Amino acid sequence: MKTATIPALRVTPELRQAAESVLQEGETLSSFVEQSVRTNIQRRQFQQEFIARGLASRDEAKRTGVYYSSEEVMDELKAKLAAKRAGKQ
């Protein structure tokens, strides 16, 4: 696969110094920037998927007229968590 480049980014000397100060052993500034871009892409994709699921859920509730209170949802989540914890012991 042919690679591509990301546009050069002009930053303040302070930002560059801050980024360089947190590099791990053997890590380059370029690899740090690449990983940061990958992480943010993934976070935004998760965010978009979360919003899409929420909107679909809203539409389904409007369509069916079935709504759940926050207490009902929290009780169900707590029960699931308790069941998982009980299974690990």
C-alpha positions as CSV (number, residue, x, y, z in Angstrom):
1,M,0.0,0.0,0.0
2,K,1.3,3.4,-0.9
3,T,1.6,5.8,2.0
4,A,0.5,9.4,2.1
5,T,1.5,12.4,4.3
6,I,-0.5,14.5,6.7
7,P,0.0,18.3,6.2
8,A,2.8,19.9,8.1
9,L,1.6,21.5,11.3
10,R,3.0,24.7,12.6
11,V,2.9,25.0,16.4
12,T,4.4,27.2,19.1
13,P,7.8,26.2,20.5
14,E,6.1,25.5,23.8
15,L,3.7,23.0,22.3
16,R,6.5,21.2,20.5
17,Q,8.6,21.1,23.7
18,A,5.6,19.8,25.7
19,A,5.1,17.0,23.1
20,E,8.8,16.1,23.1
21,S,8.8,16.0,26.9
22,V,6.3,13.2,27.1
23,L,7.8,11.0,24.4
24,Q,8.5,7.5,25.6
25,E,11.8,5.7,25.1
26,G,12.4,5.1,21.4
27,E,9.3,7.1,20.4
28,T,9.7,9.8,17.8
29,L,7.7,13.0,17.5
30,S,6.3,11.7,14.2
31,S,5.1,8.4,15.7
32,F,3.6,10.3,18.6
33,V,1.7,12.6,16.3
34,E,0.5,9.6,14.1
35,Q,-0.7,7.8,17.2
36,S,-2.5,10.9,18.4
37,V,-4.3,11.3,15.1
38,R,-5.3,7.6,15.1
39,T,-6.6,7.8,18.7
40,N,-8.7,10.9,17.9
41,I,-10.1,9.3,14.7
42,Q,-11.2,6.3,16.7
43,R,-12.7,8.5,19.4
44,R,-14.7,10.5,16.9
45,Q,-15.8,7.3,15.2
46,F,-17.0,5.9,18.5
47,Q,-18.7,9.2,19.2
48,Q,-20.5,9.2,15.9
49,E,-21.6,5.6,16.4
50,F,-22.9,6.4,19.9
51,I,-24.9,9.4,18.6
52,A,-26.3,7.3,15.7
53,R,-27.4,4.6,18.2
54,G,-29.0,7.2,20.4
55,L,-30.9,8.7,17.5
56,A,-32.1,5.3,16.4
57,S,-33.2,4.5,19.9
58,R,-35.1,7.8,20.1
59,D,-36.8,7.1,16.7
60,E,-37.7,3.6,17.9
61,A,-39.2,4.9,21.1
62,K,-41.2,7.4,19.1
63,R,-42.4,4.7,16.7
64,T,-43.4,2.2,19.4
65,G,-44.3,4.6,22.2
66,V,-42.2,2.5,24.6
67,Y,-40.0,4.7,26.8
68,Y,-37.8,3.7,29.8
69,S,-37.0,5.9,32.8
70,S,-33.4,6.5,33.9
71,E,-34.1,4.6,37.0
72,E,-35.2,1.5,35.0
73,V,-32.1,1.7,32.8
74,M,-29.8,2.1,35.8
75,D,-31.4,-0.8,37.7
76,E,-30.9,-3.0,34.6
77,L,-27.3,-1.9,34.3
78,K,-26.7,-2.5,38.0
79,A,-28.2,-6.0,37.7
80,K,-25.9,-6.8,34.7
81,L,-22.9,-5.6,36.6
82,A,-23.8,-7.6,39.7
83,A,-24.3,-10.7,37.6
84,K,-20.9,-10.3,36.0
85,R,-19.3,-9.8,39.3
86,A,-21.0,-12.8,40.8
87,G,-19.8,-14.9,37.9
88,K,-16.1,-13.9,38.4
89,Q,-16.1,-15.1,42.0
